[in-house]
Amino acid sequence: MRIENVELVPEHGQYKVDGSGRIIIPAYMRNKFQIENGDYMEYFTAYVDGDWFLCARKNEEYTEQKRQEEAARAAAKKAKKKK
């Protein structure tokens, strides 16, 4: 994937990576980008003018697919219990 003329907007925060390699996404950013608990995120890297950047995007199609699969499993489990 190639994106030209990208404007990077600083979000005025620095967050420490924890021992498991996780990064905090603050509530205001989750709200801004409508990221909910359980959403799947897709990560990209970019090398621009000698600096590496980590970019993330919510993968709505994959998230919806996984939610449908989970709902189908739950329905099958519920139907099995009724027998």
C-alpha positions as CSV (number, residue, x, y, z in Angstrom):
1,M,0.0,0.0,0.0
2,R,1.4,3.4,-0.9
3,I,0.0,6.7,0.3
4,E,1.3,10.0,-1.0
5,N,1.1,13.4,0.7
6,V,0.2,12.1,4.2
7,E,0.0,14.7,6.9
8,L,1.0,13.5,10.3
9,V,-0.9,15.1,13.1
10,P,0.7,15.0,16.6
11,E,-1.7,13.7,19.3
12,H,0.1,15.4,22.2
13,G,0.8,12.3,24.2
14,Q,3.6,9.8,24.8
15,Y,2.8,6.4,26.1
16,K,5.1,3.7,27.4
17,V,5.0,0.2,25.9
18,D,4.3,-2.3,28.6
19,G,6.2,-5.6,29.2
20,S,3.9,-7.5,26.7
21,G,4.5,-4.9,23.9
22,R,1.1,-3.2,24.3
23,I,0.5,0.4,23.6
24,I,-2.3,2.4,25.2
25,I,-4.8,4.0,22.9
26,P,-6.3,6.8,25.0
27,A,-10.1,7.0,25.4
28,Y,-10.3,10.3,23.4
29,M,-8.6,8.6,20.5
30,R,-10.8,5.5,20.7
31,N,-13.8,7.7,20.7
32,K,-12.5,9.8,17.8
33,F,-11.9,6.8,15.6
34,Q,-14.8,4.7,17.0
35,I,-12.6,1.9,18.2
36,E,-14.4,-0.4,20.6
37,N,-13.3,-3.2,22.8
38,G,-12.8,-6.3,20.7
39,D,-12.2,-4.5,17.4
40,Y,-9.4,-5.8,15.2
41,M,-6.6,-3.3,14.3
42,E,-4.3,-3.5,11.3
43,Y,-0.8,-2.1,11.6
44,F,1.4,-0.6,9.0
45,T,4.9,0.9,9.0
46,A,6.2,3.8,7.1
47,Y,9.7,5.1,6.6
48,V,9.7,8.8,5.9
49,D,12.8,11.1,5.8
50,G,14.9,8.8,7.9
51,D,12.2,8.1,10.6
52,W,10.0,5.0,11.1
53,F,6.3,5.5,11.8
54,L,3.8,3.0,13.1
55,C,0.3,3.5,11.8
56,A,-2.9,1.6,12.8
57,R,-6.3,1.4,11.2
58,K,-9.5,-0.3,12.4
59,N,-10.2,-3.3,10.2
60,E,-14.0,-3.1,10.1
61,E,-14.5,-6.0,7.6
62,Y,-12.4,-8.5,9.7
63,T,-14.0,-7.3,12.9
64,E,-17.5,-7.8,11.5
65,Q,-16.6,-11.3,10.2
66,K,-15.2,-12.3,13.6
67,R,-18.3,-11.0,15.4
68,Q,-20.6,-13.0,13.1
69,E,-18.5,-16.1,13.7
70,E,-18.7,-15.6,17.4
71,A,-22.4,-15.1,17.3
72,A,-22.8,-18.3,15.2
73,R,-20.7,-20.3,17.7
74,A,-22.8,-18.9,20.6
75,A,-26.1,-19.8,18.8
76,A,-24.8,-23.3,18.1
77,K,-23.7,-23.8,21.7
78,K,-27.1,-22.6,22.9
79,A,-28.9,-24.9,20.6
80,K,-26.8,-27.8,21.7
81,K,-27.6,-27.1,25.4
82,K,-31.4,-27.2,24.7
83,K,-31.2,-30.8,23.4
